[in-house]
Amino acid sequence: MRLPAQLLRRKADAHKRDFGHIFMLAGSRNMPGAAILCAKAAMRSGAGLVTVGLPEDLSLAIPKKIFEVMTLPLPQTEEGTVSLKAYSSINTFLSKVDVLVVGPGLSQNASTKQLARKIVSQQNELPVVIDADGLNALVGHVKRLKGVKILTPHPGEMARLLGTSTNAVQKNRKNIALGFAKKYNCLVVLKGNRTVVADAKGKVYINNTGNPGMATAGSGDVLTGIIASFLAQGLKPFDAAKYAVYIHGLAGDLTARKKTELGMIASDIIEELPRSIKMCA
């Protein structure tokens, strides 16, 4: 698969803002790595700017792990998660960005889940990528989806959103993803072997890259970062998801050749993103 010229050709006088600013509501005391992986993947796949909104106690930890990312310290709960009190600060900040990510490592704290739902339901202007605990916050509240929303569930998360079993989802992956996308007017990236990308208009892409070694903690956070990056650089939602899924899987395949499926971890996948992109140029 060849990536579109829009991603590969940059003007000589380009500025970082030409390639988009992503805001990620991500991370918590017990899961700071999800935010780091997501942000680093976005930067490695071409995003111009990334700001991570996270509990104030973590605001100094992220820059130590990835120097290029900015942070927005936010009010936190006693459990070290972002509090509902952060809504006003986040809503104000969103006027500065091009893409919103909600979910990686947020936790299932009640206040945090309320915040995620409020942000998602009241954001109609920006494309929004919802993953992990952002999806968990929507269980029982899916009707709140409005505007351009990309959901990236693994089979278990999709099962919870639908109130069914993981096995039922796995038996009918394409139709499950397509039916959900049409019903809720969103785009679904149903992760797993042969990841399915489906939108509300009936378009479907089934991916053919990737391997079982990618079934490792943080791999989904990496994919979310790539999707957000491609959106920030101007691709339409379906194309952003399709190309991101392919590149993510290809990077996983390259990683497996070097590290083996058994030995690979999510951060290894990020390191192979530039080579994956080069192979699709």
C-alpha positions in Angstrom: 0.0 0.0 0.0 1.3 3.5 -0.9 0.7 6.3 1.5 -1.0 9.5 0.0 1.3 12.3 -1.2 -0.3 14.5 1.4 1.6 12.7 4.1 4.9 12.3 2.2 5.5 15.6 0.5 6.3 18.6 2.6 6.9 22.2 1.3 10.4 23.6 1.9 8.9 26.4 4.1 6.6 24.1 6.1 5.9 25.0 9.8 5.1 22.5 12.5 1.6 23.8 12.7 1.0 22.8 9.1 1.0 19.2 10.4 -1.5 19.6 13.1 -1.8 19.9 16.9 -3.2 17.0 18.8 -4.6 17.1 22.3 -4.6 13.8 24.2 -6.7 13.4 27.3 -4.7 10.4 28.6 -2.8 8.8 31.4 -3.2 8.3 35.1 -1.1 7.5 38.2 -1.2 3.8 37.5 -1.1 4.0 33.7 1.2 6.8 32.6 2.8 4.7 29.9 -0.4 4.7 27.7 -0.1 8.5 27.3 3.6 8.2 26.5 3.2 5.5 23.9 0.2 7.3 22.2 2.0 10.7 22.1 5.3 9.2 20.8 3.5 7.3 18.1 1.8 10.4 16.9 5.1 12.3 16.8 6.9 9.4 15.0 4.1 9.4 12.3 4.4 13.0 11.5 2.2 15.1 13.8 3.5 18.7 14.2 2.5 19.2 17.9 1.2 17.0 20.7 -0.1 18.2 24.0 -1.1 15.6 26.7 -3.7 16.6 29.3 -3.0 14.5 32.4 -3.2 14.6 36.2 -1.1 17.4 37.6 1.2 15.0 39.6 2.3 13.5 36.3 3.0 16.7 34.4 6.7 16.5 35.0 7.0 12.8 34.3 5.9 12.8 30.6 8.6 15.2 29.3 11.3 13.0 30.9 10.2 10.2 28.7 9.4 12.1 25.5 11.0 15.5 25.2 9.0 16.7 22.2 5.6 16.6 23.9 3.9 19.4 25.8 1.7 18.9 28.8 -1.4 20.5 30.2 -1.6 19.7 34.0 -5.1 19.1 35.1 -7.0 18.8 38.4 -6.9 15.2 39.7 -8.8 12.8 41.9 -7.4 11.2 45.0 -6.6 8.1 42.8 -4.4 10.2 40.6 -6.7 10.4 37.6 -8.0 13.4 35.7 -11.0 14.9 37.5 -14.3 16.2 36.2 -13.2 19.6 37.4 -10.7 19.7 34.5 -13.6 20.1 32.0 -13.4 23.9 31.7 -9.6 24.0 31.2 -9.8 21.3 28.6 -12.7 22.9 26.8 -10.8 26.2 26.6 -7.6 24.5 25.3 -9.4 22.7 22.5 -9.8 25.9 20.6 -6.1 25.6 19.9 -6.0 22.1 18.5 -7.0 20.1 15.4 -7.6 16.6 16.8 -8.7 15.3 20.1 -7.8 11.9 21.6 -9.7 10.6 24.6 -9.0 7.4 26.6 -5.5 5.9 26.7 -4.7 5.1 30.4 -7.4 7.3 31.8 -8.7 4.7 34.3 -12.3 3.8 35.2 -12.5 6.3 38.1 -16.1 7.6 38.2 -15.2 11.3 38.0 -12.8 10.6 35.1 -15.5 8.6 33.2 -17.9 11.5 33.7 -15.3 13.9 32.2 -14.7 11.6 29.2 -18.4 11.4 28.5 -18.8 15.2 28.8 -15.9 16.0 26.5 -17.0 13.5 23.9 -20.7 14.4 23.9 -20.1 18.2 23.8 -17.3 18.2 21.2 -18.8 18.6 17.7 -16.1 20.6 15.9 -13.0 18.4 16.1 -12.4 14.9 14.9 -12.2 12.8 18.1 -10.4 9.4 18.5 -11.8 7.4 21.4 -9.9 4.5 22.8 -9.5 2.3 25.8 -11.0 3.9 28.9 -12.7 6.5 26.7 -14.7 3.6 25.3 -15.3 2.1 28.7 -16.8 5.4 29.8 -19.3 5.2 26.9 -20.7 1.8 27.9 -24.4 2.6 28.3 -24.0 6.1 26.9 -23.2 5.4 23.2 -26.1 7.6 22.1 -24.0 10.6 23.2 -21.8 10.3 20.1 -22.0 13.3 17.8 -19.8 14.8 15.1 -16.7 13.1 13.7 -15.9 10.2 16.1 -13.5 7.4 15.5 -13.8 4.5 17.9 -11.0 2.0 18.2 -12.3 -0.9 20.3 -10.7 -4.3 20.7 -13.3 -7.2 20.7 -13.8 -7.1 24.4 -14.5 -3.3 24.4 -16.9 -3.7 21.4 -18.7 -6.4 23.3 -19.2 -4.2 26.3 -20.5 -1.3 24.1 -23.0 -3.7 22.5 -23.9 -5.6 25.6 -22.9 -8.9 24.1 -20.0 -11.4 24.3 -16.5 -11.2 22.9 -17.1 -14.5 21.2 -20.2 -13.0 19.4 -18.1 -10.1 18.2 -15.3 -12.3 16.9 -17.7 -14.5 14.9 -19.0 -11.6 12.9 -16.4 -8.9 13.0 -17.1 -7.1 9.7 -20.9 -6.9 10.2 -20.6 -6.0 13.8 -18.2 -3.1 13.0 -20.3 -1.9 10.0 -23.6 -2.1 11.9 -22.3 -0.1 14.8 -20.8 2.5 12.5 -24.1 3.0 10.7 -26.3 3.0 13.8 -24.2 5.6 15.7 -22.9 7.5 12.7 -19.3 7.0 13.5 -16.2 5.3 12.2 -15.2 2.0 13.9 -11.7 0.4 14.0 -12.3 -3.0 15.3 -8.9 -4.2 16.3 -7.5 -7.7 16.2 -6.4 -10.2 13.6 -7.5 -8.6 10.2 -8.5 -5.3 11.8 -11.8 -3.9 10.4 -12.3 -0.3 9.5 -15.9 0.6 8.8 -17.8 3.9 8.5 -21.4 5.1 8.5 -21.6 5.2 4.7 -20.8 1.5 4.4 -17.1 1.7 3.4 -15.1 -1.2 4.8 -11.4 -2.0 4.8 -10.0 -5.2 6.2 -6.3 -5.0 7.1 -3.7 -7.7 6.1 -0.7 -6.6 8.1 0.2 -7.4 11.7 0.9 -10.5 13.7 0.1 -12.1 17.1 3.2 -10.5 18.7 1.2 -7.2 18.6 -1.1 -8.6 21.2 0.9 -6.8 23.9 0.2 -4.0 26.4 0.3 -0.6 24.7 -0.1 -1.7 21.1 -3.5 -0.1 20.8 -2.2 3.1 22.3 0.3 3.2 19.5 -2.4 2.8 16.8 -4.5 5.5 18.4 -1.5 7.9 18.1 -1.0 7.1 14.4 -4.6 7.6 13.6 -4.6 11.0 15.4 -1.4 12.0 13.6 -2.8 11.2 10.1 -6.0 13.1 11.0 -3.9 16.1 12.1 -2.1 16.1 8.8 -5.4 16.4 7.0 -6.5 13.0 5.9 -10.2 12.2 6.0 -11.3 9.9 8.8 -11.6 6.7 6.8 -8.3 7.2 5.1 -6.6 8.2 8.3 -7.8 5.0 10.0 -7.1 2.7 7.0 -3.5 3.9 6.5 -2.8 4.0 10.2 -3.9 0.4 10.6 -1.8 -0.7 7.7 1.3 1.1 8.9 0.8 0.0 12.5 0.6 -3.6 11.3 3.6 -3.3 9.0 5.7 -1.8 11.8 4.6 -4.8 13.9 5.7 -7.2 11.2 9.1 -5.5 10.9 9.4 -5.6 14.7 8.7 -9.3 14.8 11.4 -10.0 12.4 13.9 -8.3 14.6 12.6 -9.1 18.1 10.4 -12.2 17.4 6.7 -12.2 18.2 7.4 -13.4 21.7 9.9 -10.7 22.5 8.4 -7.6 21.0 6.8 -4.8 23.0 4.7 -1.8 22.0 7.6 0.7 22.1 9.5 -1.5 19.6 6.6 -0.9 17.2 7.0 2.8 17.4 10.7 2.5 16.5 9.8 0.8 13.3 7.3 3.4 12.2 9.7 5.4 10.1 10.8 2.3 8.2 7.2 1.3 7.6 6.4 4.7 6.3 9.5 4.7 4.0 8.4 1.3 2.6 5.0 2.8 1.7 6.4 6.0 0.1 
